[in-house]
Amino acid sequence: MTLKYDPTIQVGDIVTGYHKGYWKVDVVLPRIGTSPLIYYTRIDKKGQKSCDGSYCRKVDPLKLRDQMYDEANKLYDLLMKAQAK
């Protein structure tokens, strides 16, 4: 599998990257002959990390919200079934 850099990634975007979790892009550092180095901060913690830009994928906030809503509904349904027994 070949990793490809998404050139639309810019400062302020929410991305997934090499490190686990969701990250806010702080800096996109261009490099010659390869994809840029992306510095990001995890949205729920302090501390900055970086990775090669080819590992980063933009996150659509609306799609993420919908996924979280669906997961919450599934957990709620499981809880209701467990309490009904």
CNS distance restraints for C-alpha pairs under 8 A (distance, minus, plus):
assign (resid   3 and name CA) (resid  54 and name CA) 5.44 0.50 0.50
assign (resid   3 and name CA) (resid  55 and name CA) 6.77 0.50 0.50
assign (resid   4 and name CA) (resid  54 and name CA) 4.97 0.50 0.50
assign (resid   4 and name CA) (resid  55 and name CA) 7.73 0.50 0.50
assign (resid   5 and name CA) (resid  35 and name CA) 6.14 0.50 0.50
assign (resid   5 and name CA) (resid  53 and name CA) 5.59 0.50 0.50
assign (resid   5 and name CA) (resid  54 and name CA) 4.03 0.50 0.50
assign (resid   5 and name CA) (resid  55 and name CA) 7.26 0.50 0.50
assign (resid   5 and name CA) (resid  56 and name CA) 7.27 0.50 0.50
assign (resid   6 and name CA) (resid  53 and name CA) 7.60 0.50 0.50
assign (resid   6 and name CA) (resid  54 and name CA) 7.08 0.50 0.50
assign (resid   6 and name CA) (resid  56 and name CA) 7.56 0.50 0.50
assign (resid   6 and name CA) (resid  57 and name CA) 7.08 0.50 0.50
assign (resid   9 and name CA) (resid  13 and name CA) 6.59 0.50 0.50
assign (resid   9 and name CA) (resid  57 and name CA) 8.00 0.50 0.50
assign (resid   9 and name CA) (resid  58 and name CA) 6.75 0.50 0.50
assign (resid  10 and name CA) (resid  25 and name CA) 6.88 0.50 0.50
assign (resid  10 and name CA) (resid  27 and name CA) 7.91 0.50 0.50
assign (resid  10 and name CA) (resid  28 and name CA) 6.77 0.50 0.50
assign (resid  11 and name CA) (resid  24 and name CA) 7.73 0.50 0.50
assign (resid  11 and name CA) (resid  25 and name CA) 4.94 0.50 0.50
assign (resid  11 and name CA) (resid  26 and name CA) 5.36 0.50 0.50
assign (resid  11 and name CA) (resid  27 and name CA) 5.88 0.50 0.50
assign (resid  11 and name CA) (resid  28 and name CA) 6.76 0.50 0.50
assign (resid  12 and name CA) (resid  24 and name CA) 5.78 0.50 0.50
assign (resid  12 and name CA) (resid  25 and name CA) 5.13 0.50 0.50
assign (resid  12 and name CA) (resid  26 and name CA) 6.43 0.50 0.50
assign (resid  13 and name CA) (resid  24 and name CA) 5.67 0.50 0.50
assign (resid  13 and name CA) (resid  25 and name CA) 5.48 0.50 0.50
assign (resid  13 and name CA) (resid  58 and name CA) 6.88 0.50 0.50
assign (resid  13 and name CA) (resid  59 and name CA) 7.83 0.50 0.50
assign (resid  14 and name CA) (resid  22 and name CA) 6.62 0.50 0.50
assign (resid  14 and name CA) (resid  23 and name CA) 5.43 0.50 0.50
assign (resid  14 and name CA) (resid  24 and name CA) 4.57 0.50 0.50
assign (resid  14 and name CA) (resid  25 and name CA) 6.38 0.50 0.50
assign (resid  14 and name CA) (resid  58 and name CA) 6.03 0.50 0.50
assign (resid  14 and name CA) (resid  59 and name CA) 5.61 0.50 0.50
assign (resid  14 and name CA) (resid  60 and name CA) 7.90 0.50 0.50
assign (resid  14 and name CA) (resid  61 and name CA) 7.90 0.50 0.50
assign (resid  15 and name CA) (resid  22 and name CA) 5.83 0.50 0.50
assign (resid  15 and name CA) (resid  23 and name CA) 5.24 0.50 0.50
assign (resid  15 and name CA) (resid  24 and name CA) 6.34 0.50 0.50
assign (resid  15 and name CA) (resid  25 and name CA) 7.11 0.50 0.50
assign (resid  15 and name CA) (resid  56 and name CA) 6.08 0.50 0.50
assign (resid  15 and name CA) (resid  57 and name CA) 5.27 0.50 0.50
assign (resid  15 and name CA) (resid  58 and name CA) 4.39 0.50 0.50
assign (resid  15 and name CA) (resid  59 and name CA) 5.16 0.50 0.50
assign (resid  16 and name CA) (resid  20 and name CA) 7.38 0.50 0.50
assign (resid  16 and name CA) (resid  21 and name CA) 6.35 0.50 0.50
assign (resid  16 and name CA) (resid  22 and name CA) 5.17 0.50 0.50
assign (resid  16 and name CA) (resid  23 and name CA) 6.11 0.50 0.50
assign (resid  16 and name CA) (resid  55 and name CA) 7.89 0.50 0.50
assign (resid  16 and name CA) (resid  56 and name CA) 5.51 0.50 0.50
assign (resid  16 and name CA) (resid  57 and name CA) 5.35 0.50 0.50
assign (resid  16 and name CA) (resid  58 and name CA) 6.63 0.50 0.50
assign (resid  16 and name CA) (resid  59 and name CA) 6.93 0.50 0.50
assign (resid  17 and name CA) (resid  21 and name CA) 7.77 0.50 0.50
assign (resid  17 and name CA) (resid  22 and name CA) 7.73 0.50 0.50
assign (resid  17 and name CA) (resid  23 and name CA) 7.54 0.50 0.50
assign (resid  17 and name CA) (resid  51 and name CA) 7.06 0.50 0.50
assign (resid  17 and name CA) (resid  55 and name CA) 5.18 0.50 0.50
assign (resid  17 and name CA) (resid  56 and name CA) 4.26 0.50 0.50
assign (resid  17 and name CA) (resid  57 and name CA) 6.50 0.50 0.50
assign (resid  18 and name CA) (resid  51 and name CA) 6.19 0.50 0.50
assign (resid  18 and name CA) (resid  55 and name CA) 5.60 0.50 0.50
assign (resid  18 and name CA) (resid  56 and name CA) 7.00 0.50 0.50
assign (resid  21 and name CA) (resid  42 and name CA) 6.94 0.50 0.50
assign (resid  22 and name CA) (resid  42 and name CA) 5.92 0.50 0.50
assign (resid  22 and name CA) (resid  43 and name CA) 6.16 0.50 0.50
assign (resid  23 and name CA) (resid  40 and name CA) 5.77 0.50 0.50
assign (resid  23 and name CA) (resid  41 and name CA) 5.35 0.50 0.50
assign (resid  23 and name CA) (resid  42 and name CA) 4.28 0.50 0.50
assign (resid  23 and name CA) (resid  43 and name CA) 5.37 0.50 0.50
assign (resid  24 and name CA) (resid  40 and name CA) 5.37 0.50 0.50
assign (resid  24 and name CA) (resid  41 and name CA) 5.36 0.50 0.50
assign (resid  24 and name CA) (resid  42 and name CA) 6.26 0.50 0.50
assign (resid  24 and name CA) (resid  43 and name CA) 6.13 0.50 0.50
assign (resid  25 and name CA) (resid  38 and name CA) 6.96 0.50 0.50
assign (resid  25 and name CA) (resid  39 and name CA) 6.12 0.50 0.50
assign (resid  25 and name CA) (resid  40 and name CA) 4.38 0.50 0.50
assign (resid  25 and name CA) (resid  41 and name CA) 6.67 0.50 0.50
assign (resid  26 and name CA) (resid  38 and name CA) 7.62 0.50 0.50
assign (resid  26 and name CA) (resid  39 and name CA) 5.52 0.50 0.50
assign (resid  26 and name CA) (resid  40 and name CA) 4.99 0.50 0.50
assign (resid  26 and name CA) (resid  41 and name CA) 6.85 0.50 0.50
assign (resid  27 and name CA) (resid  38 and name CA) 5.86 0.50 0.50
assign (resid  27 and name CA) (resid  39 and name CA) 5.04 0.50 0.50
assign (resid  27 and name CA) (resid  40 and name CA) 6.90 0.50 0.50
assign (resid  28 and name CA) (resid  36 and name CA) 6.31 0.50 0.50
assign (resid  28 and name CA) (resid  37 and name CA) 6.02 0.50 0.50
assign (resid  28 and name CA) (resid  38 and name CA) 4.76 0.50 0.50
assign (resid  28 and name CA) (resid  39 and name CA) 6.49 0.50 0.50
assign (resid  29 and name CA) (resid  36 and name CA) 5.30 0.50 0.50
assign (resid  29 and name CA) (resid  37 and name CA) 5.04 0.50 0.50
assign (resid  29 and name CA) (resid  38 and name CA) 6.19 0.50 0.50
assign (resid  29 and name CA) (resid  39 and name CA) 7.86 0.50 0.50
assign (resid  30 and name CA) (resid  35 and name CA) 7.12 0.50 0.50
assign (resid  30 and name CA) (resid  36 and name CA) 4.37 0.50 0.50
assign (resid  30 and name CA) (resid  37 and name CA) 6.50 0.50 0.50
assign (resid  31 and name CA) (resid  35 and name CA) 6.40 0.50 0.50
assign (resid  31 and name CA) (resid  36 and name CA) 5.15 0.50 0.50
assign (resid  31 and name CA) (resid  37 and name CA) 7.10 0.50 0.50
assign (resid  35 and name CA) (resid  52 and name CA) 6.56 0.50 0.50
assign (resid  35 and name CA) (resid  53 and name CA) 5.48 0.50 0.50
assign (resid  35 and name CA) (resid  54 and name CA) 6.24 0.50 0.50
assign (resid  36 and name CA) (resid  52 and name CA) 6.21 0.50 0.50
assign (resid  36 and name CA) (resid  53 and name CA) 5.20 0.50 0.50
assign (resid  36 and name CA) (resid  54 and name CA) 7.97 0.50 0.50
assign (resid  37 and name CA) (resid  50 and name CA) 6.75 0.50 0.50
assign (resid  37 and name CA) (resid  51 and name CA) 5.83 0.50 0.50
assign (resid  37 and name CA) (resid  52 and name CA) 4.74 0.50 0.50
assign (resid  37 and name CA) (resid  53 and name CA) 5.43 0.50 0.50
assign (resid  38 and name CA) (resid  50 and name CA) 5.37 0.50 0.50
assign (resid  38 and name CA) (resid  51 and name CA) 5.54 0.50 0.50
assign (resid  38 and name CA) (resid  52 and name CA) 6.10 0.50 0.50
assign (resid  38 and name CA) (resid  53 and name CA) 5.52 0.50 0.50
assign (resid  39 and name CA) (resid  48 and name CA) 6.75 0.50 0.50
assign (resid  39 and name CA) (resid  49 and name CA) 5.74 0.50 0.50
assign (resid  39 and name CA) (resid  50 and name CA) 4.20 0.50 0.50
assign (resid  39 and name CA) (resid  51 and name CA) 6.77 0.50 0.50
assign (resid  40 and name CA) (resid  48 and name CA) 5.57 0.50 0.50
assign (resid  40 and name CA) (resid  49 and name CA) 5.61 0.50 0.50
assign (resid  40 and name CA) (resid  50 and name CA) 5.95 0.50 0.50
assign (resid  41 and name CA) (resid  45 and name CA) 7.55 0.50 0.50
assign (resid  41 and name CA) (resid  46 and name CA) 6.71 0.50 0.50
assign (resid  41 and name CA) (resid  47 and name CA) 5.92 0.50 0.50
assign (resid  41 and name CA) (resid  48 and name CA) 4.55 0.50 0.50
assign (resid  41 and name CA) (resid  49 and name CA) 6.41 0.50 0.50
assign (resid  42 and name CA) (resid  46 and name CA) 6.62 0.50 0.50
assign (resid  42 and name CA) (resid  47 and name CA) 7.11 0.50 0.50
assign (resid  42 and name CA) (resid  48 and name CA) 7.17 0.50 0.50
assign (resid  51 and name CA) (resid  55 and name CA) 7.00 0.50 0.50
assign (resid  51 and name CA) (resid  56 and name CA) 7.88 0.50 0.50
assign (resid  52 and name CA) (resid  56 and name CA) 7.54 0.50 0.50
assign (resid  59 and name CA) (resid  63 and name CA) 7.77 0.50 0.50
assign (resid  59 and name CA) (resid  64 and name CA) 7.08 0.50 0.50
assign (resid  60 and name CA) (resid  64 and name CA) 6.18 0.50 0.50
assign (resid  61 and name CA) (resid  65 and name CA) 6.11 0.50 0.50
assign (resid  62 and name CA) (resid  66 and name CA) 6.23 0.50 0.50
assign (resid  63 and name CA) (resid  67 and name CA) 6.20 0.50 0.50
assign (resid  64 and name CA) (resid  68 and name CA) 6.17 0.50 0.50
assign (resid  65 and name CA) (resid  69 and name CA) 6.14 0.50 0.50
assign (resid  66 and name CA) (resid  70 and name CA) 6.14 0.50 0.50
assign (resid  67 and name CA) (resid  71 and name CA) 6.21 0.50 0.50
assign (resid  68 and name CA) (resid  72 and name CA) 6.14 0.50 0.50
assign (resid  69 and name CA) (resid  73 and name CA) 6.23 0.50 0.50
assign (resid  70 and name CA) (resid  74 and name CA) 6.30 0.50 0.50
assign (resid  71 and name CA) (resid  75 and name CA) 6.26 0.50 0.50
assign (resid  72 and name CA) (resid  76 and name CA) 6.13 0.50 0.50
assign (resid  73 and name CA) (resid  77 and name CA) 6.14 0.50 0.50
assign (resid  74 and name CA) (resid  78 and name CA) 6.28 0.50 0.50
assign (resid  75 and name CA) (resid  79 and name CA) 6.21 0.50 0.50
assign (resid  76 and name CA) (resid  80 and name CA) 6.22 0.50 0.50
assign (resid  77 and name CA) (resid  81 and name CA) 6.23 0.50 0.50
assign (resid  78 and name CA) (resid  82 and name CA) 6.17 0.50 0.50
assign (resid  79 and name CA) (resid  83 and name CA) 6.19 0.50 0.50
assign (resid  80 and name CA) (resid  84 and name CA) 6.15 0.50 0.50
assign (resid  81 and name CA) (resid  85 and name CA) 6.72 0.50 0.50
